[in-house]
Each structure stands twice: as structure tokens, then as C-alpha cells.
């Protein structure tokens, strides 16, 4: 029986969200998949930039909203950054050959991964970012769940 580990981190600004991403990137292992969810403008790209830096990637990181996938090869592990927001269903991801990335030698980060949850393996790390304006405009509650 698998045990789900859940950790909640509260950040107060974009720099702290970036740093959390960086910390997770430094710990990431080859073959890991991270599913990143949260509403528009919540800081998914900020988190991803930190994650990339944690892998040793120094080139500019942008959200692949229109290209679906962006590859970064220069870090200690390759980063495959997906944004599946614009896909109509999981079959479109299958047509892109997602398996080569998900089950390759790099680390995969999927923004809006909940939209293709049926394609994600059980060991996927789920990261959910939420804001609460009552706690401030920079506040984020970040939940990290893993098996």
C-alpha cells in the first residue's frame, strides 16, 4: 500500500515561491515528473524558473503555452517543461510523443497537469499553488504531494 506524503509551504512573495522551486529542482532525480497546478497568474512560471535554476539551467525559462513543450538541456539533468492548458484532451499529448519525455532520463514538469492526469504515473509529484488575497497579494499556499 502506497503512502502519500503531503507538505504545505506558505510563501509570502514571488522570491520565496522561486526559492521553493529551486529547492525542489536541486533535489529532483532523473525520471521524476512534477505536475504543477493552480489558477492563471498564481506563480506557476515563477516556480518553474526556480526549479530550472535548481537544476543548473541558466537560460531564460518561459511558459510553453503555445508550443506545448520546451526543452532545456544545459542543467545537471534535462528539463522537459510542458504546458497542457491549450490541449483539448490527452490524446493531443499522446500525438506529441509525451512518453519519450515522461519516461526519459530528464525531469518533466507539467503545468496544468491535472488536465492530463490519466497519463501521469502514480509516482508523479503533485504541486498545487493557491493564492489567498486576504493574506496578501504575494501570499501563496503550495501543497506538494508525492507517493
Residue, then its C-alpha position, 0 to 999 in steps of 0.5 A: x500500500x502506497x503512502x502519500x506524503x503531503x507538505x504545505x509551504x506558505x510563501x509570502x512573495x514571488x522570491x520565496x515561491x522561486x526559492x521553493x522551486x529551486x529547492x525542489x529542482x536541486x533535489x529532483x532525480x532523473x525520471x521524476x515528473x512534477x505536475x504543477x497546478x493552480x489558477x492563471x497568474x498564481x506563480x506557476x512560471x515563477x516556480x518553474x524558473x526556480x526549479x530550472x535554476x535548481x537544476x543548473x539551467x541558466x537560460x531564460x525559462x518561459x511558459x510553453x503555452x503555445x508550443x506545448x513543450x520546451x526543452x532545456x538541456x544545459x542543467x545537471x539533468x534535462x528539463x522537459x517543461x510542458x504546458x497542457x492548458x491549450x490541449x483539448x484532451x490527452x490524446x493531443x499529448x499522446x500525438x506529441x510523443x509525451x512518453x519519450x519525455x515522461x519516461x526519459x532520463x530528464x525531469x518533466x514538469x507539467x503545468x496544468x497537469x491535472x488536465x492530463x492526469x490519466x497519463x501521469x504515473x502514480x509516482x508523479x509529484x503533485x504541486x498545487x499553488x493557491x493564492x489567498x488575497x486576504x493574506x496578501x497579494x504575494x501570499x501563496x499556499x503550495x501543497x506538494x504531494x508525492x507517493 
